Amino acid sequence: MNTAKVKIVELNADNWYTCCELHLSEEQAKFMEPNAISIAQSKFEPTLNPFAIYYEEKVVGFLMFNSSIEELDGHWIYRIMVDKDFQGQGIGKAATLLMMAEMIKIPDLKKIVVGYHPENKAAHYLYSSLGFIDYGDRFGKEMAVVKNIK
């Protein structure tokens, strides 16, 4: 997989609807809300930053992070998903690295935090491979992992 073919683009009039049409596998869908809900949420919470994930010139995923400090004194990744037909190619990891590069531009960013269901093995593998650490924080049915930046 050539990760140079992966890019993230701020959600806009040309890509938002395609993001709504993306699908997870049945197994993964039980762990996440549909992209349309996250996109709607971003319109009411101005600190949320939604992006489309592109592979070559095709929208294949969606991600969103918060530019404000929240729980655990960190900036949270709200969503990252890659369409079921494009998984297993390293696109999610490449997009996460690009997202983290965007987040590092936030003044005074010290921690990046992400929550996910403990049974979501793909998320666990992705975040642990990027240096996120589980300190035992739990929020409802989700666990939170942390990457210290500073």
N, C-alpha and C positions, 0 to 999 in steps of 0.2 A: 504494500500500500504506500503510495506516495503522499505523505501528509502535506506536502507543498500544494496539493490540489484542494486542500480544505481551507475554507475561510469563513469568518463570521461577519454578518452584515446587519446593522441595526434594522429592526423591524420597520417596514415601510409599506406604502400603498401597493407596491409590486410583489411583496413576498408574504404578507400576513395571512392571506387566505390559504396559500399553499401550506403554510405551517399548520393551519387548522385541519387540513386533509391528511396529515401524516398519521401513521398508525404504529402502535407498539404490538408486540406479540400478546396473546391472551394472558400469558403468565405475567408479563411486565405491566399490563394495563391495570392490574389490581393494585399496583403500587403508586400510580400517578393519576392525577386529574388530566382531562383532555387539555391540549394546548390552548383551545379557545378560551377556557376558563382563566388560564394564566395571562393570555393576551388581554382579556377583559379586565382582570385585576390590575394590569399595568396601566390602564387608562384612569384608574381611580387612586393609584398609589404612585405618585410621580417619581419616587426614588427607585422604582423598579426599572431595570434596563433589559428589554427583550431583544433578542437577536435571532436571525435565521442562520442555520448552519448550511453551508454550501459544499458540495463535492463537485469539483469542476464548476459547471455553471448551473447545477441543479440543486434546488432546496431539498435537503435530506434530513433536516433536524431543526430543533428549536432549543434555545437556552435563555435563561433570565437570571439576573443577579440584582442584589440591592446595593445601592451606593451609600446607604446609611448604616450606622452601627446598630445592631440589634442584640438579641440574647447572646450570652457568652462573650460580650464585648467584641463581636466580630461582624464582618460583612458576609451575608449569606448568599449562597448559590440557591436559587429557588427552583430551578428546573434545568435539566439537560436531558434531551432525548434525541435518539436517532431512529428514523423510520426502520421498521422490522426488515425491510428489504435491503438495507445498507449496513446492518450491524455486522460485527465481527471483522471489520476491515481497518480498525484503528481510527475511524472518523471521530468517535466520541472522545477518545483520549486527545486527539489533535485539537478538537474544538474546545475541550476543557482547558488545555494549555493556552489556547488563544484567549479564552475568557479570563483566565487568571492573569494574563498579560494586560488585559483591559482593566481588570480590577486593581492591579498594582498601581495604576495611574491615579487612583482615588487618594487624595491627601490623607495622611495619617493612618492608612490601612495597616493594621497589625496582624489581623487574623482573617482567614477565609474559613467559613463554616458551612457545612452542608449536612442536611438531615436526610435519612432514607430508612426504609423499612429494613430491619435486620435480616429478613429472608431474601432481600434483593441482592443476590450473589454478584451480579454484574456490577452493580454500584459499589459494593464492597471491594471488589477486585480493582476497579478503576481508581477509586480514591486512595486505597492503600498503596497502589503503585505510584501515586503522585505525592506520597509523603504525608497524607492526612492521618491523624492519630485519633484513636478512640480513647477518650478520657473518662468514659462511662456516663456521659451526659445523655439523658433521654427526655424526649418531648412527646408525650402520648405514646403512640405506637411506633414512633421513629427514634432512631439513635442519631446523635450528632457527632461528626468527626471534624477535626480542626487541623488547619495547616497554619503554623505560625510563620509570619512573613518577616517581622522585625523583632 
